[in-house]
Each structure stands twice: as C-alpha cells, then as structure tokens.
Amino acid sequence: MVSTVDILPTILDATGATSGVETHGRSLRPVLESADAQWREFLVGEFHMHGRPWFPRRAIREARYKLIHNLLADTARPLSRIDGDIGYSTSREDRYTGTPVRTAFDTYAEPPEFKLYDLANDPWEFNNLAGNSDHAEAEQRLRAALEAWRQETDDPTLDPAFHDEIKRQLAAG
C-alpha cells in the first residue's frame, strides 16, 4: 500500500538528496528492490471538504478491511453532489429501489460515525460492518491504529475548537 506522501521521500532517496523536511511518507525503494520488503501495515487518508459544508473524514485500511470515520456524522452531512456528479440523483431512480447501489448512496448521504468494509468480500463497499460482532476485532484494531495516526500527525480535528473555527470562517464567507 503506497500513497502520494511516498513520492517525495522516494525522489529524495533515489537522487541521494537530503531534506530537513519531515514527511509522513517513506521511500518506495525497498519495495521496488524486493517483493518481500517490509512495508506499512496500514494506509491512512484524510478528507476535509469539497465546497461546503465542512464534513471531515478519516479513513484507514489494511490488506482486508477499511474503516471510515465521519468526524461530524451527528452534526453535519456531506454534499450529495460535487462538480456536477449525478451519482446520488441517479440512485434515486426507481430502478435502484432496494438495491445495494441505493443503500450505498443513502449511507453516503446520512453517514454513520463509522463505516467498516471487508474489501476481500465486498470490494464495492456496499455492506457496512461497523458494530457487527463478527468483525469487532478488525474494527477495534483499525480504530486504534487510526487514533494513533491522528495523534502522531497532530491531526487538528482532534480539537473541537478547530471544528468551530472552521465553521465560523466558512460562515463569514
């Protein structure tokens, strides 16, 4: 599992350059040189907003499972349409009634705080397993790893005052 945060460390490593900049990524050189190279166990992503409203999310995945944390699930909703995308409005058509597609878009429109997906058995992420006792170990492992990553990277959304300040700035225009 690689990320765009790995690009700069890889370039620096390949060129022999040094930088005083701290990065969260790692050079891909070991993976490129050996298929058996030790690599990261988890890959983390963050999303803040696209347009308005302020609806930050964090996601973490491992080889089999992916966990999404909707940080403001109880107080806000994401946009149902971004950049002219018609996915949500199309999912409202009668032909999608009772289908996994409709359910997925309904879940996106009114997301729970946590979503957990078994990517091996549900690569389209239709079946939210968060809170399912059969997957409790995976959920707890990913929650703990995500929280550790947020602490390690000084995630500003850990501070409730940060959310309030962003909302204030957005309201001011």
Secondary structure by P-SEA (a helix, b strand, c coil): cccccaaaaaaaaaaccccccccccccccccccccccccccbbbbbbccccccbbbbbbbbcccbbbbbccccccccccccccccaaaaaaacccccccaaaaaaaaaaccccbbbbcccccccccccccccccaaaaaaaaaaaaaaaaaaaccccccaaaaaaaaaaaaac
